[in-house]
Structure formats: C-alpha cells, structure tokens
Amino acid sequence: MPARLLVLSIDAASPALLERWCAAGELPTIAQLLGRGAVAPTKGIEGLFVGATWPSFSAGVGPGRHGIHNLAQLPPGRLEYESISAWPERVEPFWVTASRAGRRVAVLDAPLSRIAEGLNGVQTVEWGSHDSLYGFHASPPLLESEIEASFGLHPQTGSCDAVRTTAADYERFVRRLSDGASIKGELTQRILARDDWDLLFQVFTEAHCAGHQCWHLHDPAHPAHDPEIAASVGDPLLRVYRAVDAAIAELVAAAPDATVVLFTAHDMSYFYGAQLLLPEILFRLGVAQPTGEAARRRSRWWETARTGWHTLPQPVRARLLAAGRSMSRPDRSLPVHAADPRRSLCFPVANGLAVGGIRLNLAGREPNGRLTPAEADGFAEELAADLLDVVDPDSGRPLVGRVARTAELFDGPALDLLPDILVEWNDNGPTPNSATGPAEGAVVAARSPKIGRLATHRRAPAGRPRRGGRPRRPARAAARAEPSRRRTDDPDASRRRAFGDGRAADRRLRAGAPGLERRRPRGSVRDGEHAGDAEGEDDEREDRVGPESEPATNRPADHPERVDGGQRDPERRQPAVQATGGRQYG
C-alpha cells in the first residue's frame, strides 16, 4: 500500500469557488471526493489566522501555546522584529509525534515548518511555498539533490508578490503556478511510490499565490478588474484550481486504498478594511507617537510628493517601481515600527493586513513600559470604544466590526508573544489599490469625532486570504451593513460592543474597570493642526497621511511592492473531505 493516510491541502482556496466549479464540472476530482466523502467545515484561527492557522494545525494547539501569529515577531523583552525561523519550536508537529511512535511519514511543503531532525521518513520544506522562511530543503539531504536534478526548482521561484500590469505578465505568472502544481503532483507521486507510508501529507500553495495576485481579474465586480487582461488570460484562479485538481486526481489514483483527507486551510476573497490607517488612527487618538520615519511620511512635502506619484499613469509607476527594485536598497524583509514603542502607550504590531494587531506598552513586560497592569484594562476598553467610532467618511458605515482582547480568546504560556488587541475590519466591499487600478480611486479614508478625517492611497494588495468564507459583492455588503456605531446616551455602550460577547469586559465594567480615571491625556495639538481638530471637531478637511503600505508587513527584500488578490472571510467555514477506498466515513 503506497499510503494508508493521504492528506492533501489546497492552501487558501475559496470554498465557495470550489463548490461552484465542482458543480459546473470544472473540478471533477474534487467533486468526486465531495460526492463520495464525508464533508465537514473547517475554520481558521480567530483574529490571528494569517500566521497562526498552519502552526496550530501542525501542532494541534492554539496560538497561546505555540506563540506564532506572523512570519516576523517581537521576541520577548525586545522591540526589534526578527524572523520566527530563528525561534525554537515550542511544540512539536503531529508528524514528529507519529514518527516517534514508529510510523513512516512523508511530509511535503507543510507551510511554516522546518526540517525535523531524525524523522522516520522524508520531508521537503518550501519547494513550492507561498511564505518563505527557510528556503528549499529536504531530508534526507540526498532527496534535495534528487528533486533538483529531476524536477528543478518550482517554476514560480521567489516571492509571488510583485507588480504586474500586462496580460503577458499575468499569463507568465499563471502558467508558472499551473505548471508548479503539475510538477508538485509528479514529485509527490514519486515519493508516494517509494515506500509504504503510514502518512503522506502534501500542500498545494499555488492557489494561495493565485488568489493573492489575481482576485481582481477573477472578479468582474472588483474595482481594479481589467476586462481586457481578463479576456486574454482567462480566469487565473480557475486555471490554477484545474491544475491542482488534475494533480490530486493522479495522487488519489496512485493510492486507491488510502484514506484521503482533502482540506482548505484558509479562504480567499477580495481585500477589505483600513489596516493601512491603523497607525495614524492611533496617532490621532494620542495613544501612540510616530517614529522618525513615520513622522517624515506625515509631513506636507512628503504628501505632496506622494500625491504627484499617484497622478502618474499606472504603467509608468510600474516601470519606475521595477527600475527601483534593480537598485541596491537596505533589507526591508522585516517589518518596521510606525509608532515609537518607547514613547507610546500602545503600538501596532505586524499581524498581516486582514486583522490589525495592537500591543500594549506594559510596564514589567516591555523595555520601556508605560502602562501598569492596573491601568491596562481600562485603557484597552476606552481604546476599543474609540476604534468602534471610526467610520467610512463617504458611506458612514463603521470601519471596525469588532475589537477583541487576545487573552479572552486564547490562553497558554506563549500568550505574551501575541498582540494584546485585535482590530477586525468590517467588510464594506473590496478596497481598491493603485498598483492594479487607477490611483484616483485607491483611497482609504476614515473619520471619527476624535480623529477628524484622514486618508491615504492604498498600493497593495488587491485581495487577501480570509479566515473562511465566500467572496461577497459590494452590493451585498452594503445591504448587510450595520448603522454607524456612534456613541449613544449610554456612556458604556461602545465599551460593551468592543469585545463582542465580552463577558469578562462586562464584568470589569460592572465592577468599575480600574485605570479609567488614570488615563493619560489624549495628546497635544500638532504643528499646523487646528485646536478644534485635536478636540475631535469634525471639519471637511482631508489629511492624507501615513505610509502607502502597512509599515509592519512581511515584505520580501526582492519584492517590496506587494500586490495581492484575496482575503479570508471570518464568517463562513470551509469544507474538508475524507474518503477511503470508495467507502466514506466521518
């Protein structure tokens, strides 16, 4: 028997698209598995799904125990980011547990995983992967040489994040992803036939890259949709999904008696939200202070230069960006702080673009902590209420759907490695970007009584992975939108909304949350700002502020400009399929 258990994953595939294209006959193998097997929902990790879902799946524990939420994080007691590839593993993956129990295992391209020493079997890391931490390696080392000699490197080498502007650019990209899925299937078949495996696990990450970069071409309703490029290239997602389906067909046929588990670890849809504005929102609220770089980017001359940049035609900007990438530049592969942690009560931390992460500057934990533990709860509740007051200036809809305390979602010894506060953005429809569409429409704006009005151009991405859900059209999002969450006569209403169910928060409110009376002042008036602005008066002046892309994003040095195409949905769960030898069970 080539394998007793064959586990296959399509990373960041949209369950809604899988269902639609299975019904249309476009994905016959997946449709057959759905029809024969037991189907169950799966869901990503709440608030931290961008970086925590795969470590949680691999180890079978939550983020509070493994401590991973992003590719680069702040190590304990330090304020400089470092790659998590340098961190020791706190918990072991399930394939290591199986190996120690004497099982023969083959683990191929499991995301965010490293080579396991002494594994009873074989392992490849990042032959074809969306996220790169370790580079391509294999165990035993002879397998690495064999793969390079027989299959070469993945056709889409390096990061898939790049600026693409022409049909030829997208055609090359989609062809490389489709070819990569086919070659990955061939590679897996060779390893499958090599031994009687108790477990073989393979992840197809090509769908992740396709969704990031091409959602705007797949979705005609997307603001950046280009009908001419779409007509030339076809539906990029469908082409890549077909290639993955064909590869899965060969693997299932090669292991006819195996139990097959097929699942999607993340969903994919359009990008939404105002994460790029989070640092400036915190600056305006007076709870964070900008770094020198961020302060420079808030200056008038910088804004004038940026406005001029965005008036250039998109193809011209793309050529200039490509020329800039060929020049030497400092390494920007690690995130940089927009807020100065040493002078701030809280500061944003890298957590991806889908859900904002905020870390409290706690005394006794941070090198220059400014909030005592007694003040933290009251500070966090008032901050949450202020964030819930932020709306889209044009529609009046709330930009923030929920503000959650991480400690109320998870527990464990690694909790202090995670953000303290999670900001979930409302889905008010896809957010345009100036990399794949016209700059004049790619403006993200926010407004509240305390911050006034602010806005910035969004350069990337066109879409992002989501925690789990269907792609939703702007019209539907508008129909479901809640009324603006302005303050009411009840002074505690916003605070109670801040944490969803928030039972612990409500208990603190009833008991009289400590620290509210010791809250620091909201900050002084900046040079050039009216006193009325600092006090929250809502005039019609629009300030375009902040870096063009998230200051704390994982930005590979060779591709600093990220252009993505899909985002995870926190509402809908994703299907998993399990089948065995023509017979199914749950």
C-alpha positions as CSV (number, residue, x, y, z in Angstrom):
1,M,0.0,0.0,0.0
2,P,1.6,3.3,-1.1
3,A,0.0,5.2,1.8
4,R,-2.5,4.4,4.5
5,L,-3.4,8.1,5.1
6,L,-3.1,10.6,2.2
7,V,-3.6,14.2,3.5
8,L,-3.8,16.9,0.8
9,S,-4.4,20.6,1.3
10,I,-5.2,23.4,-1.1
11,D,-3.9,26.4,0.7
12,A,-6.1,29.5,0.8
13,A,-8.6,28.1,-1.8
14,S,-12.0,29.6,-1.7
15,P,-14.6,27.0,-0.6
16,A,-17.3,29.0,-2.5
17,L,-15.3,28.7,-5.7
18,L,-14.6,25.1,-5.1
19,E,-18.3,24.3,-4.7
20,R,-19.3,26.4,-7.7
21,W,-16.7,24.9,-10.0
22,C,-17.3,21.4,-8.8
23,A,-21.0,21.8,-9.6
24,A,-20.1,23.1,-13.1
25,G,-17.8,20.1,-13.8
26,E,-14.6,22.2,-13.8
27,L,-13.0,20.3,-10.9
28,P,-14.1,16.6,-11.4
29,T,-11.7,15.0,-8.9
30,I,-12.6,17.4,-6.0
31,A,-16.3,17.0,-7.0
32,Q,-15.9,13.2,-6.8
33,L,-14.4,13.4,-3.3
34,L,-17.1,15.8,-2.2
35,G,-19.7,13.4,-3.5
36,R,-18.2,10.3,-2.0
37,G,-16.7,11.5,1.2
38,A,-17.8,13.0,4.5
39,V,-17.8,16.8,4.3
40,A,-17.2,18.9,7.4
41,P,-16.5,22.6,8.0
42,T,-13.1,23.9,9.0
43,K,-12.2,27.4,10.2
44,G,-9.0,29.4,10.7
45,I,-7.7,30.8,13.9
46,E,-9.8,33.8,15.2
47,G,-8.1,37.1,14.7
48,L,-4.6,35.5,14.1
49,F,-5.4,33.3,11.1
50,V,-2.8,34.9,8.8
51,G,0.1,33.5,10.7
52,A,-1.3,31.1,13.3
53,T,-3.5,28.7,11.3
54,W,-0.8,26.5,10.0
55,P,1.3,26.3,13.2
56,S,-2.0,25.5,15.1
57,F,-2.9,22.8,12.6
58,S,0.5,21.2,12.6
59,A,0.9,21.1,16.4
60,G,-2.8,20.7,17.4
61,V,-2.6,23.5,19.9
62,G,-3.8,27.2,19.9
63,P,-1.6,30.3,19.5
64,G,-1.4,30.8,23.3
65,R,0.8,27.7,23.4
66,H,2.9,28.0,20.2
67,G,3.1,31.8,20.2
68,I,3.1,32.2,16.4
69,H,0.9,34.8,14.6
70,N,3.2,36.3,12.0
71,L,6.3,35.5,9.9
72,A,8.3,38.1,11.9
73,Q,7.5,39.0,15.5
74,L,8.9,40.8,18.5
75,P,11.0,38.4,20.7
76,P,10.4,38.6,24.5
77,G,11.8,41.7,26.1
78,R,12.8,43.3,22.7
79,L,11.4,45.8,20.3
80,E,13.1,44.8,17.1
81,Y,11.4,42.3,14.8
82,E,13.1,39.0,13.9
83,S,12.1,36.1,11.7
84,I,10.3,33.3,13.6
85,S,12.7,31.0,11.7
86,A,15.2,31.8,14.4
87,W,12.9,30.8,17.2
88,P,13.0,27.4,18.8
89,E,9.8,25.3,18.3
90,R,7.7,25.3,21.5
91,V,5.5,22.4,20.4
92,E,6.1,19.5,18.0
93,P,4.2,18.9,14.8
94,F,1.9,15.9,14.6
95,W,4.2,14.2,12.0
96,V,7.1,14.2,14.6
97,T,4.8,12.6,17.1
98,A,3.8,10.0,14.6
99,S,7.4,9.4,13.7
100,R,8.4,8.9,17.3
101,A,5.6,6.3,17.5
102,G,7.3,4.3,14.7
103,R,5.1,5.5,11.8
104,R,6.6,6.1,8.4
105,V,5.8,9.6,7.3
106,A,6.3,11.8,4.2
107,V,5.7,15.5,4.8
108,L,5.9,17.7,1.7
109,D,5.8,21.5,1.8
110,A,3.8,22.0,5.0
111,P,3.8,25.8,5.4
112,L,5.8,27.5,8.2
113,S,7.5,24.2,9.1
114,R,11.2,23.4,9.4
115,I,13.1,20.2,8.7
116,A,12.5,17.8,11.6
117,E,15.7,16.0,12.7
118,G,15.7,12.2,12.8
119,L,12.3,11.9,11.1
120,N,11.2,8.4,10.3
121,G,10.6,9.2,6.7
122,V,11.2,12.1,4.3
123,Q,10.4,15.8,4.3
124,T,10.6,18.7,2.0
125,V,10.3,22.3,3.0
126,E,9.4,25.2,0.7
127,W,10.0,23.6,-2.7
128,G,6.9,25.5,-3.7
129,S,5.5,27.7,-1.0
130,H,3.7,31.0,-0.6
131,D,5.6,32.0,2.5
132,S,9.4,31.6,2.6
133,L,11.1,31.3,5.9
134,Y,13.8,28.6,5.5
135,G,14.3,28.2,1.7
136,F,14.1,24.8,-0.1
137,H,15.5,21.9,1.9
138,A,14.8,18.2,2.1
139,S,15.6,15.3,4.4
140,P,17.5,13.2,3.8
141,P,19.8,15.6,2.0
142,L,20.1,13.2,-1.0
143,L,16.4,13.8,-1.6
144,E,17.1,17.5,-2.0
145,S,19.7,16.8,-4.7
146,E,17.4,14.3,-6.4
147,I,14.5,16.7,-6.6
148,E,16.7,19.5,-8.0
149,A,18.1,17.1,-10.6
150,S,14.8,15.5,-11.6
151,F,12.3,18.4,-11.2
152,G,14.3,21.6,-10.8
153,L,13.0,24.4,-8.6
154,H,9.4,25.4,-8.6
155,P,8.6,27.4,-11.8
156,Q,7.4,30.3,-9.7
157,T,10.7,30.9,-7.8
158,G,10.9,33.5,-5.1
159,S,8.0,35.5,-3.8
160,C,4.8,35.6,-5.8
161,D,4.2,39.2,-4.7
162,A,5.1,41.6,-7.5
163,V,3.6,44.4,-9.6
164,R,2.1,43.0,-12.8
165,T,0.5,45.3,-15.3
166,T,0.1,43.5,-18.7
167,A,-1.6,40.4,-19.9
168,A,1.8,38.9,-20.7
169,D,2.9,39.4,-17.0
170,Y,-0.2,37.6,-15.7
171,E,0.0,34.9,-18.4
172,R,3.5,34.0,-17.3
173,F,2.6,34.1,-13.7
174,V,-0.5,31.8,-14.0
175,R,1.3,29.4,-16.3
176,R,4.2,29.1,-13.7
177,L,1.7,28.4,-10.9
178,S,-0.2,25.8,-13.0
179,D,3.0,24.1,-14.1
180,G,4.2,24.2,-10.5
181,A,1.0,22.3,-9.3
182,S,1.5,19.7,-12.0
183,I,5.2,19.2,-11.2
184,K,4.3,19.0,-7.5
185,G,1.9,16.2,-8.3
186,E,4.6,14.3,-10.2
187,L,7.1,14.8,-7.4
188,T,4.6,13.6,-4.8
189,Q,3.8,10.5,-6.9
190,R,7.4,9.5,-7.0
191,I,7.7,9.8,-3.2
192,L,4.4,8.0,-2.8
193,A,5.6,5.0,-4.8
194,R,8.9,4.8,-2.8
195,D,7.6,3.3,0.4
196,D,4.6,2.0,2.3
197,W,3.8,5.3,4.1
198,D,1.6,5.5,7.2
199,L,1.1,9.2,6.4
200,L,1.8,11.3,3.3
201,F,1.0,15.0,3.6
202,Q,1.2,17.5,0.7
203,V,0.1,21.1,0.5
204,F,-0.7,22.9,-2.8
205,T,0.1,26.5,-2.2
206,E,-0.3,27.6,-5.8
207,A,-3.9,28.6,-5.1
208,H,-2.7,30.9,-2.4
209,C,-0.5,32.9,-4.8
210,A,-3.1,33.0,-7.5
211,G,-5.7,34.4,-5.1
212,H,-3.4,37.0,-3.7
213,Q,-2.3,38.3,-7.0
214,C,-5.2,37.7,-9.4
215,W,-8.5,38.1,-7.5
216,H,-9.2,41.4,-9.3
217,L,-9.0,39.6,-12.6
218,H,-11.3,36.7,-11.4
219,D,-14.0,39.0,-10.0
220,P,-15.6,41.4,-12.6
221,A,-17.1,43.4,-9.7
222,H,-13.7,44.3,-8.3
223,P,-12.7,48.0,-8.6
224,A,-9.4,47.0,-10.2
225,H,-10.8,44.5,-12.7
226,D,-9.3,44.8,-16.2
227,P,-11.7,43.2,-18.7
228,E,-9.0,43.2,-21.5
229,I,-6.4,41.4,-19.4
230,A,-9.1,39.0,-18.0
231,A,-10.3,38.2,-21.6
232,S,-6.7,37.5,-22.6
233,V,-5.6,35.4,-19.6
234,G,-9.0,33.9,-18.7
235,D,-9.9,33.3,-15.1
236,P,-6.5,32.8,-13.3
237,L,-8.0,31.2,-10.3
238,L,-9.9,28.6,-12.3
239,R,-6.8,27.7,-14.3
240,V,-4.7,27.1,-11.2
241,Y,-7.5,25.2,-9.4
242,R,-7.9,23.0,-12.5
243,A,-4.1,22.2,-12.4
244,V,-4.4,21.3,-8.7
245,D,-7.5,19.2,-9.3
246,A,-5.6,17.2,-12.0
247,A,-2.6,16.7,-9.7
248,I,-4.9,15.4,-7.0
249,A,-6.6,13.0,-9.4
250,E,-3.2,11.3,-10.1
251,L,-2.4,11.1,-6.4
252,V,-5.7,9.6,-5.5
253,A,-5.4,7.1,-8.4
254,A,-1.9,6.1,-7.2
255,A,-3.2,5.3,-3.7
256,P,-6.5,3.6,-4.3
257,D,-6.8,2.1,-0.8
258,A,-5.7,5.1,1.1
259,T,-7.9,7.2,3.4
260,V,-7.9,10.6,1.7
261,V,-8.3,13.9,3.6
262,L,-8.6,17.0,1.5
263,F,-9.0,20.4,3.2
264,T,-8.6,24.1,2.7
265,A,-6.7,25.9,5.5
266,H,-7.6,29.4,4.5
267,D,-10.3,31.0,2.4
268,M,-9.7,33.7,-0.2
269,S,-11.7,36.7,-1.4
270,Y,-11.2,40.4,-2.1
271,F,-9.2,42.7,0.2
272,Y,-11.2,45.0,2.5
273,G,-10.6,47.1,5.6
274,A,-8.4,50.1,6.6
275,Q,-5.4,48.4,8.2
276,L,-3.1,50.8,6.5
277,L,-4.7,53.7,8.5
278,L,-4.3,52.0,11.9
279,P,-1.0,53.7,12.9
280,E,-2.4,57.1,12.0
281,I,-5.6,56.4,13.9
282,L,-3.6,55.6,17.0
283,F,-1.5,58.8,16.5
284,R,-4.7,60.9,16.2
285,L,-6.1,59.3,19.3
286,G,-3.0,60.3,21.2
287,V,-2.1,56.8,22.4
288,A,0.9,56.3,20.1
289,Q,3.7,58.5,18.8
290,P,5.2,58.1,15.4
291,T,8.8,57.1,14.7
292,G,11.1,59.5,12.9
293,E,10.4,57.7,9.6
294,A,6.6,57.8,10.2
295,A,6.8,61.4,11.2
296,R,8.6,62.3,7.9
297,R,5.9,60.5,5.9
298,R,3.3,62.6,7.7
299,S,4.9,65.8,6.6
300,R,3.4,68.1,3.9
301,W,6.3,67.8,1.5
302,W,6.1,64.0,1.6
303,E,2.3,64.2,1.0
304,T,2.9,66.5,-2.0
305,A,5.4,64.1,-3.4
306,R,3.2,61.1,-2.9
307,T,0.2,62.9,-4.5
308,G,2.4,63.6,-7.5
309,W,3.4,60.0,-7.7
310,H,-0.2,58.8,-7.7
311,T,-1.1,61.2,-10.6
312,L,1.3,59.3,-12.8
313,P,-0.3,56.7,-15.1
314,Q,-0.2,53.2,-13.6
315,P,2.0,51.7,-16.3
316,V,4.6,54.5,-15.7
317,R,4.5,53.8,-11.9
318,A,5.0,50.1,-12.6
319,R,8.1,50.7,-14.8
320,L,9.6,53.1,-12.2
321,L,9.0,50.5,-9.4
322,A,10.7,47.8,-11.5
323,A,13.7,50.1,-12.1
324,G,13.8,50.9,-8.3
325,R,13.9,47.2,-7.4
326,S,17.0,46.7,-9.5
327,M,18.9,49.3,-7.4
328,S,20.6,48.4,-4.1
329,R,18.4,49.1,-1.1
330,P,18.5,48.2,2.6
331,D,16.9,44.9,3.6
332,R,13.2,45.5,4.3
333,S,12.3,41.9,4.7
334,L,11.5,42.5,8.4
335,P,8.7,44.9,9.5
336,V,9.5,48.3,10.8
337,H,7.6,50.2,13.5
338,A,5.4,53.1,12.5
339,A,4.9,54.0,16.2
340,D,7.7,54.5,18.6
341,P,7.2,51.8,21.2
342,R,9.3,53.7,23.7
343,R,7.1,56.8,23.7
344,S,3.7,55.2,23.1
345,L,1.0,53.7,25.4
346,C,0.4,51.1,22.7
347,F,1.7,50.4,19.2
348,P,0.6,48.4,16.1
349,V,2.4,45.2,15.5
350,A,2.7,43.1,12.4
351,N,-0.3,40.7,12.1
352,G,-1.0,40.7,8.4
353,L,-3.4,43.1,6.7
354,A,-6.7,41.4,7.4
355,V,-6.9,42.0,11.2
356,G,-5.0,44.7,13.0
357,G,-2.8,43.9,15.9
358,I,-2.0,46.3,18.8
359,R,0.4,45.7,21.6
360,L,0.0,47.4,25.0
361,N,3.2,49.0,26.3
362,L,3.0,47.2,29.6
363,A,5.4,48.0,32.5
364,G,7.3,44.9,33.5
365,R,6.9,43.3,30.1
366,E,8.2,45.9,27.6
367,P,11.6,47.5,27.9
368,N,10.1,51.0,28.3
369,G,6.6,50.0,29.6
370,R,4.3,52.9,30.3
371,L,1.0,51.2,31.3
372,T,0.7,49.5,34.7
373,P,-1.3,46.2,34.7
374,A,-3.9,48.0,36.8
375,E,-4.4,50.6,34.0
376,A,-4.3,48.2,31.1
377,D,-8.0,47.0,31.2
378,G,-9.5,50.5,31.4
379,F,-7.1,51.8,28.7
380,A,-7.9,48.9,26.4
381,E,-11.7,49.3,26.8
382,E,-11.6,53.0,26.1
383,L,-9.4,52.5,23.1
384,A,-11.8,49.8,21.8
385,A,-14.7,52.3,22.1
386,D,-12.7,54.9,20.2
387,L,-11.9,52.5,17.4
388,L,-15.5,51.4,17.1
389,D,-16.5,55.1,16.5
390,V,-14.3,55.2,13.3
391,V,-16.4,55.2,10.1
392,D,-16.1,55.4,6.4
393,P,-16.5,59.1,5.6
394,D,-18.4,58.5,2.4
395,S,-20.9,55.8,3.5
396,G,-21.0,56.4,7.2
397,R,-20.6,52.7,7.8
398,P,-18.4,51.6,10.7
399,L,-14.9,50.6,9.6
400,V,-14.3,48.4,12.6
401,G,-16.5,45.5,13.2
402,R,-15.0,44.2,16.5
403,V,-12.2,44.9,18.9
404,A,-11.1,41.7,20.8
405,R,-8.7,41.1,23.6
406,T,-6.4,38.2,22.7
407,A,-6.4,37.0,26.3
408,E,-10.1,36.4,26.1
409,L,-9.7,34.2,23.0
410,F,-6.7,32.1,23.9
411,D,-4.6,31.0,26.9
412,G,-1.3,29.4,27.3
413,P,2.4,30.1,28.3
414,A,3.1,32.0,25.0
415,L,0.3,34.5,25.2
416,D,2.7,37.4,25.7
417,L,4.1,36.8,22.2
418,L,0.8,37.7,20.6
419,P,-0.9,41.1,20.1
420,D,-2.9,42.2,23.1
421,I,-5.7,43.7,21.0
422,L,-7.2,42.6,17.6
423,V,-9.0,45.0,15.3
424,E,-11.4,43.2,12.9
425,W,-12.3,45.4,10.0
426,N,-15.9,45.5,8.6
427,D,-16.5,44.1,5.1
428,N,-17.8,47.2,3.3
429,G,-16.8,45.8,-0.1
430,P,-13.5,45.4,-1.9
431,T,-10.9,48.1,-1.3
432,P,-9.2,49.4,-4.5
433,N,-5.5,49.8,-4.8
434,S,-3.3,51.9,-7.0
435,A,-1.0,49.1,-8.1
436,T,-3.6,47.2,-10.1
437,G,-6.0,50.0,-10.8
438,P,-6.3,53.8,-11.1
439,A,-4.8,55.8,-8.3
440,E,-7.6,58.3,-8.1
441,G,-10.0,55.6,-6.8
442,A,-7.5,53.9,-4.5
443,V,-8.1,56.0,-1.4
444,V,-8.7,54.5,2.0
445,A,-10.4,57.0,4.4
446,A,-11.5,57.1,8.0
447,R,-13.4,59.6,10.2
448,S,-14.5,59.9,13.8
449,P,-15.1,62.8,16.3
450,K,-11.7,62.3,17.8
451,I,-9.5,61.7,14.8
452,G,-11.2,64.0,12.3
453,R,-10.9,62.8,8.7
454,L,-7.8,61.1,7.3
455,A,-7.0,59.1,4.2
456,T,-4.2,57.5,2.2
457,H,-3.7,55.8,-1.1
458,R,-3.6,52.0,-0.9
459,R,-1.0,50.5,-3.1
460,A,-1.5,46.8,-2.2
461,P,-3.0,44.3,-2.0
462,A,-6.0,43.8,-4.3
463,G,-7.1,41.0,-2.1
464,R,-6.2,38.8,0.8
465,P,-6.8,35.4,2.3
466,R,-9.5,35.2,4.9
467,R,-10.3,33.1,8.0
468,G,-13.0,31.3,6.0
469,G,-15.8,32.5,3.7
470,R,-17.4,33.3,0.4
471,P,-16.4,36.2,-1.9
472,R,-19.0,38.9,-1.3
473,R,-20.1,41.6,-3.7
474,P,-20.1,45.3,-2.6
475,A,-23.9,45.5,-3.0
476,R,-24.5,42.6,-0.6
477,A,-22.1,44.1,1.8
478,A,-24.0,47.4,1.7
479,A,-27.3,45.6,2.2
480,R,-25.9,44.0,5.4
481,A,-24.1,47.0,6.7
482,E,-25.0,47.9,10.3
483,P,-25.9,51.5,11.3
484,S,-23.0,53.7,12.3
485,R,-21.8,52.9,15.8
486,R,-21.7,56.4,17.1
487,R,-21.9,57.0,20.8
488,T,-25.3,56.8,22.4
489,D,-26.8,58.2,25.6
490,D,-25.4,55.1,27.3
491,P,-21.7,56.0,28.0
492,D,-20.7,52.4,28.4
493,A,-22.4,51.1,25.2
494,S,-19.3,51.4,23.0
495,R,-17.2,49.7,25.5
496,R,-19.6,46.7,25.8
497,R,-19.7,46.4,22.0
498,A,-15.9,46.5,21.8
499,F,-15.3,42.9,22.8
500,G,-18.2,41.0,21.1
501,D,-19.7,38.8,23.8
502,G,-17.2,40.3,26.1
503,R,-18.4,38.7,29.3
504,A,-15.1,39.4,31.0
505,A,-15.2,43.0,29.9
506,D,-18.7,43.4,31.1
507,R,-17.7,42.0,34.5
508,R,-15.0,44.6,34.7
509,L,-17.4,47.3,33.7
510,R,-19.9,46.3,36.5
511,A,-17.1,46.2,39.0
512,G,-15.7,49.5,37.9
513,A,-12.8,49.0,35.5
514,P,-9.6,50.1,37.1
515,G,-7.4,52.7,35.4
516,L,-10.1,54.8,33.6
517,E,-9.5,57.7,36.0
518,R,-5.8,57.4,35.4
519,R,-6.0,57.5,31.6
520,R,-3.3,59.7,30.1
521,P,-4.4,62.9,28.2
522,R,-5.2,62.5,24.6
523,G,-2.2,64.4,23.4
524,S,-1.4,67.9,22.3
525,V,-2.1,69.7,19.1
526,R,0.4,69.0,16.3
527,D,2.0,71.9,14.4
528,G,-0.3,73.1,11.6
529,E,-3.4,71.5,13.2
530,H,-6.4,73.5,14.4
531,A,-7.1,73.2,18.1
532,G,-10.6,72.1,17.1
533,D,-9.2,69.1,15.2
534,A,-7.4,67.8,18.3
535,E,-10.6,68.1,20.3
536,G,-12.4,66.0,17.8
537,E,-14.4,68.7,15.8
538,D,-15.3,67.2,12.5
539,D,-14.5,69.5,9.7
540,E,-14.3,68.8,6.0
541,R,-10.5,68.9,5.7
542,E,-9.0,65.7,4.4
543,D,-5.4,64.8,5.5
544,R,-3.7,62.2,3.5
545,V,-1.3,60.5,5.9
546,G,0.8,57.5,6.7
547,P,2.9,55.1,4.7
548,E,1.4,53.8,1.5
549,S,1.7,50.3,2.6
550,E,1.4,48.7,6.0
551,P,4.5,49.6,7.9
552,A,4.6,46.3,9.7
553,T,4.0,43.9,6.7
554,N,6.2,41.0,5.8
555,R,7.9,42.5,2.8
556,P,10.5,40.3,1.0
557,A,13.6,42.2,0.1
558,D,13.4,41.3,-3.6
559,H,9.7,42.2,-3.9
560,P,8.9,45.2,-1.7
561,E,5.7,46.1,-3.5
562,R,3.0,43.6,-2.5
563,V,0.0,43.2,-4.8
564,D,-2.4,40.6,-3.6
565,G,-5.8,39.5,-4.6
566,G,-7.9,37.8,-1.9
567,Q,-8.7,38.0,1.8
568,R,-10.0,35.5,4.3
569,D,-13.6,35.6,5.5
570,P,-14.2,35.4,9.2
571,E,-17.8,34.2,8.9
572,R,-18.0,31.1,6.7
573,R,-16.4,27.8,7.4
574,Q,-14.6,25.7,4.8
575,P,-15.2,22.2,3.6
576,A,-13.0,19.2,4.3
577,V,-13.3,15.9,2.6
578,Q,-12.5,12.4,3.8
579,A,-12.7,9.2,1.8
580,T,-11.3,5.7,1.9
581,G,-11.2,3.0,-0.8
582,G,-14.6,4.0,-2.3
583,R,-16.1,3.9,1.2
584,Q,-16.7,7.1,3.3
585,Y,-17.0,7.8,7.0
586,G,-17.0,10.8,9.3
